Amino acid sequence: MIIYLFTNLLRMEEFPLTQVNEKPEAGKIKLFNKWSFDGIDVQDMALKQYISLAPVFLPHSGGRHEHQRFEKSKVNIVERLTNNMMRHGLCGGKKTKALNIVKTAFELIYLRTSRNPIEVLVRAIENSAPCEDTTRVGMGGVVYHRAVDISPQRRVDVALRYLTESVRRSAFENPKPVEESLADELIAAGDRDSKSYAVQKRDEMERVAVSSR
């Protein structure tokens, strides 16, 4: 009983409650009670509608979007990153563990760059989202590849997949912590550094699409 009360007290200190029937102002809502969503804008106009920056204290909506088509675009982008961290392996199905990894990675990003980690994440997604892909087209028994444009929603999906795939690849059987791997990947992708796995995959996909036009 004492441990339960102590745990609740720590949570109240980290996420202070507002008065009853009093909604906090949007400017006062900070991610993990540290990072503000104010002043962050999506520079890629095609992705502006599909990267949600709705202010939240904790990126955990309980999967309320999964029963409606395309409703995932309204989910906060930090929560979508957390959900992609749970695809398989170390964090498979463990939302709390994935949240702690993202939270620690954001702390590392701030210590290294002195920038808002949410802004770094948005820039990383913009730089990792491919614009073109190839599809198989068959005609007269001959199959060949043809370049096609990618929808904005799929661009965000692919970017998140590449970012988290890079983290799992670099942290697997490696003494380097997964939190540090996530921070390194987001910083590199945010600067469009060629060392980023997600940026490399985007460039490779678009290079193949150009040759298939």
N, C-alpha and C positions, 0 to 999 in steps of 0.2 A: 504493500500500500504506500509506503514511504517513497519507494523508487518510482511508482506511478505518478505521485504528486510532484516529485522532483523533475521528472521528464516533462510533464505538462507545463511546469514553471519555466523550463528552458525554452520550450516552444513559444510561450507567450512573450518571452523577452526577445526572441529572434523575429517573430511575426506579431507585433502588437495589434491587439484587436481594437476596432473602433467602437463607438457607442452603439447601442441598439438602434436599429432603423436609420443609422447614419452611414451613407455611402461615401467612401473615400474619393477624393478628387483624382482625376486621371494623372495629374502631375505628381501626386504623392505615391502612386503605385509603382514600386520598384521590384524588379526581378530579384528574388532571394533577399529582398529588403536592402539591396545594394546598388543595383544597376538600373538606371532610368531609361525609359523608352523615348524620352523627349529629345527632339532634334535629330532623330534617326530617320533617314529617308532612303527609299529604294531608287537608285539611280537608273537602273534598267527599266524603262517604261513598260516593257512587255511583261515583266515579272511583278510589277507594282501591285496588281490585284491578287497575286497568288502568294505573296510573302506577308503573312499577318503579323503585325506589330502591336496587336491589342495588349495594353498593359495588364500584367498578371503578377501576383506575388509568387506563386508556385506553378510551374508549367505542368499541371496534371489535371486534365478535364474528365478523366474517368471513361474515355472512349465514347462520349456522347455523340460523336460525329459519324461513327462507323456505319450507322443504318441509313444514312442519306447519301446519295450519290454526289461526289465532288465536294462534300462538306469539309473535307480535310483541308481545303484551302483557307478555311476560316480559323483553323487551329493555330495557336501561337507558334512561330517558327522555331523557338527554343524547344518547345514540346515535341515538335516534329523531329528535331535533331535527336532528342532523348529517345523517342520511339524507334528511330533507326538504329540507335545504339543497342537495342534489344533484339536485333534480328536473329542472332544465334551466337553460340559460344559463351564467353564470360558473363555477359549480361542477359542471356536469353530469358525473357519473361520476368526480369527483376527490375521493376521500374524505379524503386528506391535506390538501388545500386547505380543505375544509369544516371539518375538525377545527381547523386553525389559525385560521379565522375565529371559530369558537365559543369557542376558548380565549382569543383576544384580546378578544372581546366580554364574556366573563366577567370578565376583568381590568378592563375599563372599568366594568362594573356594580359591582364591588367598590369601585373608586376613587370612584364617584359616590354610592353609597348606603351603603357600609360594611356591607353585608349579604352573606350567602352567596349567590352567583349561582344555585346549585341551587335554593334556596328561592324566589328571584325567578322562576325558570323554572316551578316548580310552581304558584305563584300566578297567573302569566300564563296557564297552560293552564286552570286552574280558571275564570278570569274570561273566557276566550275560547271556552269550550266551550258551544255552544248546547244548550238542553234540548228545543226543539221545532223542527219543520220542516214543510213542506207536501209533499203528494204529489198527483199527478193521478188523479182518479177519474172513470171514464166510466160513464154510465147513460142508456140510451135515446138514444144519439147525442149526448148533452150531456156535455162534459168540464168539470169544476170542480176546484178545489183544496180539499184537506181537511187540517187540522192533524193531525200524528202526533208521538208521542214519539220521541226519538232514543236508541238504545242507548248505554250508557256507553263502549263501545269506539269507536264511531263519533264520539262527542263528542270524545274525545282526538285521533282522526285529523283531524277538521275543525279543531280548535283549532291543531294543529301546522301544518296546511296554510295557515290564515289568517296565522299568525305569520310563516312563511317567505315567503309571497306578499307580505306587506307589505314585507319586507326587500328583495326583488327589485324591487318597484315603486319604492321610495324611493331605491335605489342605482343604478338604471338611468339612464345618461346624466346622472349627477350627480357632482360632485366629492366628495360626501360618501362616505367609505369604507363598504363593506358591513359591516365590523365595528361601526362606530359606529351604523349603521342598526339592526343586530340588537340592540345594547345599548339604544338608545332605545325600540325596540318592546317589548322584554321588560320594561323598567322601567315604561313607560306601561301595558301590559296588566296587570302585577303590581299596580299601584295602581288598576286599573279606570278609568283615565283615558279620557275620551271622545276624546282625540286619537289613541288607539291604533286602527289600522286593523282589527285582529282584534276588538276590542271593538265597534267600529261595525258590522262584519259580523254579529256575534252579535246585537246589538240589532235590526238590520234583519231578520234571519231570524225572530227571535221575534216581532217586530211583525207581520210578514206572516202568521205562524202564528196569532196571536191573532185577526186579522181573518177567518181562514178556519175558525174553529171552528164 
